[in-house]
Amino acid sequence: PVRSLHRFHQHQSVAYIIYHSSKIYSSCFCLVLTMIRISLDFLEKGHLHQLDRYLSPETQSIALEVIFWALSYTLFVQIFSHVLRKVYRRTKIWNYARQREGVFLGNGRDDAVLLTCLGIHHGFAAYLMYKGLTTNHPNTWRHGFLVETGFEVSDYVALILGIYPYAKHDGFKDDIKVALVVHHIPGIVLSVFVMGC
């Protein structure tokens, strides 16, 4: 039974690598819980008095929060992707995963790194939105929604600047790029209406 389970995991290289990164996920979840405890008032009340004549403080606050999360995600993915590669290199399946074609990138191991970063990001946003709904705290839900919007903006910036995961050596598939560009438009546009700007 153990050998057959091992063979099953070899055929599912990306899933196998992500499965074995459960320690990373649990550490990140603890980090998320810690971040929730940190007051995010500066994002809710942030605005520039010089712009008050042109944009309401609430609209400025939303725009500043989107920029904050976009910069945070950009830094996170640029640094954490390197850390993940070092961790994943220690797994037995790392070389085998390179031979598998990736969904987003050229091979399975590059996909595993990207999908882990995306999973942590989306999990963090979903947790904030869930917590906001279950505790009847609209500002927590707002932070979760704007984390997602910030990611979408960050993804466009990465595509334009040609940084991870869109650098030439990353091998991001062109047809997936087009799909993601289209996929992000509703989230960015809807944020204006959902936030009531």
C-alpha positions in Angstrom: 0.0 0.0 0.0 2.8 2.4 0.8 4.5 1.9 -2.6 1.2 2.3 -4.5 0.6 5.5 -2.6 4.1 6.7 -3.5 3.5 5.9 -7.2 0.2 7.8 -7.1 2.0 10.8 -5.7 4.7 10.6 -8.3 2.1 10.9 -11.0 0.6 13.9 -9.3 3.8 15.8 -9.0 2.4 19.3 -8.3 -0.1 18.0 -5.8 2.6 15.9 -4.2 4.9 18.8 -3.7 2.1 21.1 -2.4 0.9 18.3 -0.1 4.4 18.0 1.5 4.5 21.7 2.1 1.8 21.5 4.8 4.3 22.8 7.4 4.6 26.0 5.3 0.8 26.3 5.1 0.3 25.9 8.8 3.1 28.5 9.5 1.4 30.9 7.0 -2.0 30.3 8.6 -0.5 31.2 12.1 0.9 34.4 10.4 -2.5 35.2 9.0 -4.1 34.9 12.5 -1.4 37.1 13.9 -2.0 39.7 11.2 -5.7 39.7 11.9 -5.0 40.8 15.4 -3.0 43.7 14.2 -5.2 46.7 13.8 -5.7 47.8 10.2 -7.2 51.2 11.1 -4.5 53.0 9.1 -6.0 51.4 5.9 -9.6 52.2 6.8 -8.9 55.9 7.6 -6.0 56.6 5.2 -6.4 59.6 2.9 -4.6 62.6 1.7 -6.1 65.9 2.7 -4.8 67.5 -0.5 -7.0 65.2 -2.6 -10.2 65.8 -0.6 -11.5 68.3 -3.1 -11.3 65.7 -5.9 -12.0 62.4 -4.2 -13.9 61.5 -1.0 -11.8 60.3 1.9 -13.5 56.9 1.6 -12.6 56.5 -2.1 -9.0 57.6 -1.3 -8.9 55.0 1.5 -10.0 52.2 -0.8 -7.4 53.3 -3.5 -4.6 53.5 -0.9 -5.5 50.0 0.5 -5.5 48.5 -3.0 -2.0 50.0 -3.5 -0.9 48.8 -0.1 -2.0 45.2 -0.8 -0.6 45.3 -4.3 2.8 46.3 -3.1 2.6 43.7 -0.2 1.8 40.9 -2.6 4.5 41.9 -5.0 7.1 41.8 -2.3 5.7 38.6 -0.9 5.7 36.7 -4.1 9.2 37.9 -5.2 10.7 36.8 -1.9 8.6 33.8 -0.9 8.9 32.1 -4.4 12.7 31.9 -3.7 12.2 30.5 -0.2 9.7 27.9 -1.6 12.2 26.7 -4.2 14.8 26.1 -1.5 12.2 24.1 0.5 10.8 22.2 -2.4 14.3 21.2 -3.6 14.6 19.0 -0.5 11.7 16.9 -1.7 12.3 13.6 -3.6 9.9 14.6 -6.3 11.5 17.9 -7.3 13.5 16.6 -10.3 10.6 14.5 -11.5 8.2 17.5 -11.3 10.4 19.3 -13.8 9.6 16.7 -16.4 5.9 17.3 -16.0 4.2 20.1 -18.0 2.9 22.9 -15.8 -0.6 24.5 -16.1 0.6 28.1 -15.8 4.4 27.8 -16.2 6.7 25.5 -18.2 6.9 22.6 -15.8 5.4 21.1 -12.7 7.9 22.4 -10.1 7.6 26.0 -11.3 3.8 25.6 -11.1 4.1 24.2 -7.5 5.9 27.3 -6.4 3.4 29.7 -8.1 0.3 27.8 -7.0 1.5 27.7 -3.4 2.0 31.5 -3.5 -1.5 31.9 -5.0 -3.0 29.5 -2.5 -1.6 31.4 0.4 -2.7 34.7 -1.0 -6.3 33.6 -1.9 -6.6 31.7 1.4 -5.6 34.9 3.3 -8.2 37.0 1.4 -10.9 34.4 1.8 -10.2 34.1 5.5 -10.6 37.8 6.0 -13.8 37.9 4.1 -15.2 34.8 6.0 -14.2 36.4 9.3 -15.9 39.6 8.4 -19.1 37.8 7.5 -19.2 35.5 10.5 -18.3 38.3 13.0 -20.5 40.9 11.3 -17.5 43.2 10.9 -17.7 44.8 7.4 -14.3 46.4 7.6 -12.6 42.9 7.9 -14.6 41.7 4.9 -13.5 44.9 3.0 -9.9 44.1 3.7 -10.3 40.6 2.3 -12.0 41.9 -0.8 -9.3 44.6 -1.3 -6.5 42.0 -0.8 -7.9 40.3 -3.9 -8.2 43.6 -5.8 -4.6 44.4 -4.8 -3.5 41.1 -6.1 -5.1 41.7 -9.5 -3.4 45.1 -9.7 -0.1 43.5 -8.7 -0.5 40.8 -11.3 -0.9 43.5 -14.0 2.1 45.3 -12.8 4.2 42.1 -12.8 3.1 41.4 -16.4 4.0 44.9 -17.5 7.3 45.0 -15.7 8.2 41.4 -16.7 8.9 40.3 -13.1 8.0 37.0 -11.4 6.0 35.0 -12.5 6.1 36.8 -15.9 9.8 37.1 -16.5 11.0 35.5 -19.7 12.9 32.7 -17.9 9.7 31.8 -15.9 8.1 30.4 -19.0 4.5 31.6 -18.3 2.2 30.3 -21.1 0.9 33.0 -23.4 -2.6 31.7 -23.6 -2.9 31.7 -19.8 -1.6 35.3 -19.7 -4.5 36.3 -21.9 -7.0 34.4 -19.8 -5.6 36.0 -16.6 -5.7 39.5 -18.0 -9.4 39.1 -18.9 -10.0 37.2 -15.6 -8.8 40.2 -13.5 -10.9 42.9 -15.1 -14.2 42.1 -13.3 -12.5 42.1 -9.9 -10.9 45.5 -10.4 -14.0 47.0 -12.0 -16.4 45.5 -9.4 -14.4 46.8 -6.5 -15.6 50.3 -7.4 -19.2 49.3 -7.2 -18.9 46.8 -4.3 -17.1 49.4 -2.1 -19.7 52.0 -3.0 -17.4 54.6 -4.4 
